[in-house]
Each structure stands twice: as C-alpha cells, then as structure tokens.
Amino acid sequence: VQLQASGGGLVQAGGSLTLSCAGSTISDMAWYRQSPLKDREMVATIFSGGNTNYADSVKGRFIISRDDPNNMLYLYLNSLKPEDTGVYYCKNLLIDSWGRGTLVTVSS
C-alpha cells in the first residue's frame, strides 16, 4: 500500500506543477505538505464519491483529481507562491502510513 509521490521540482512564482501519486489501492485520499518550520498540513482531499475539499491557502489555485482504474492521484498546482514550498505527500486517509514525498520549491 506504499504510496509514491512524484513530480516536484523548482519553479518560479506564478508557475505550475503537476504532482502524481501511485499506489496499490486508493480510497479516500489527500495531499499534505510539510513546509520548513511548519507542521504537516492537509492541502486537499478527494473522497471515493468524488467530493473535494481544499485548504483556504490553495483554494482556487490547486486541483486534486483521481484515476481509480489506475490507482493514481494527482494534484495540479497553479499560480504557485513561495509559501507553497515544501515536501508534498499523498495519503490514503483510511491507512495510517506515509509514503515518500516530493519536494516543491517555488522561487520568488
């Protein structure tokens, strides 16, 4: 059930990135990020029925989506800001384990 996030990188403010997450199974899913000197925070969630929720800080800029047949989760990051910098993790909300994250760095 290990989840593997990918797609991070260095981007200028205002740019975009697409993060992907591959897992052996997906259910209710979320993207979290851990920024320097901050606790890990939930960025976006998507439930099996398709309902989504976003943190206020990313609402209108990030989009979470899922591809159930291929057990994939995505996060589209748009209009990136320096404060979006951090390690992004995907998580199955029904399983108490964390996979490998991917680093996003936004330069000003």
C-alpha positions in Angstrom: 0.0 0.0 0.0 3.1 2.2 -0.1 2.4 5.5 -1.8 4.9 7.2 -4.0 4.6 10.9 -4.8 6.4 12.4 -7.8 6.5 15.5 -10.0 8.1 18.0 -7.7 10.7 20.5 -8.7 11.9 24.1 -8.8 9.5 26.6 -10.3 9.2 30.3 -10.4 6.4 32.1 -8.6 3.3 32.1 -10.8 4.3 28.8 -12.4 2.6 25.4 -12.4 3.4 21.8 -11.5 1.6 18.6 -11.6 2.2 16.0 -8.8 1.3 12.4 -9.2 0.9 9.6 -6.7 0.9 5.9 -7.4 -0.5 3.3 -5.0 -1.6 -0.2 -5.0 -5.1 0.9 -3.9 -6.7 4.3 -3.4 -9.8 5.2 -1.4 -10.4 8.5 0.4 -7.2 10.4 -0.4 -5.4 13.6 0.5 -2.4 15.6 -0.3 -0.4 17.1 2.6 2.6 19.3 2.6 5.3 20.0 5.1 6.9 23.4 4.8 10.1 24.5 6.6 9.4 25.2 10.2 5.7 24.3 10.0 3.7 21.2 10.9 2.5 19.0 8.1 -0.8 20.4 6.8 -3.6 18.9 4.7 -3.8 20.7 1.3 -6.6 18.9 -0.5 -8.8 15.9 -0.1 -10.8 13.8 -2.5 -13.3 11.1 -1.5 -14.3 8.0 -3.2 -17.5 9.6 -4.4 -15.5 12.5 -5.9 -16.2 15.2 -3.4 -13.2 17.5 -2.8 -12.0 19.9 -0.1 -9.1 22.4 -0.2 -7.2 24.4 2.4 -8.1 28.1 2.2 -4.5 28.8 1.3 -4.7 26.9 -2.0 -8.4 27.2 -2.9 -8.8 28.4 -6.5 -5.2 27.5 -7.4 -4.8 23.8 -6.8 -6.9 20.9 -8.2 -7.0 17.4 -6.8 -8.1 14.5 -9.0 -8.1 10.8 -9.1 -7.8 8.0 -11.7 -9.3 5.0 -9.9 -8.7 2.3 -12.6 -5.0 3.1 -12.4 -4.8 3.8 -8.7 -3.4 7.2 -9.3 -3.9 10.5 -7.5 -3.0 13.9 -8.9 -2.5 17.5 -7.6 -2.4 20.3 -10.1 -0.6 23.3 -8.6 -1.2 26.6 -10.4 -0.2 30.2 -9.6 2.4 29.0 -7.3 3.7 31.2 -4.5 6.9 30.9 -2.5 4.9 29.9 0.6 3.8 26.8 -1.3 7.3 25.5 -1.0 7.5 22.2 0.9 7.5 18.4 0.7 4.2 17.1 -0.7 2.9 13.8 0.4 -0.1 11.8 -0.8 -2.0 9.7 1.8 -4.8 7.2 1.9 -6.9 8.5 4.7 -8.0 5.0 5.7 -4.5 3.8 6.2 -2.1 5.0 8.9 1.1 5.2 7.0 3.1 7.7 4.9 4.9 7.2 1.7 7.7 9.1 0.1 7.0 12.8 -0.6 8.2 15.0 -3.4 9.8 18.4 -2.9 8.3 21.5 -4.5 10.4 24.7 -4.4 8.9 28.0 -5.5 11.3 30.8 -6.1 10.3 34.5 -5.9 
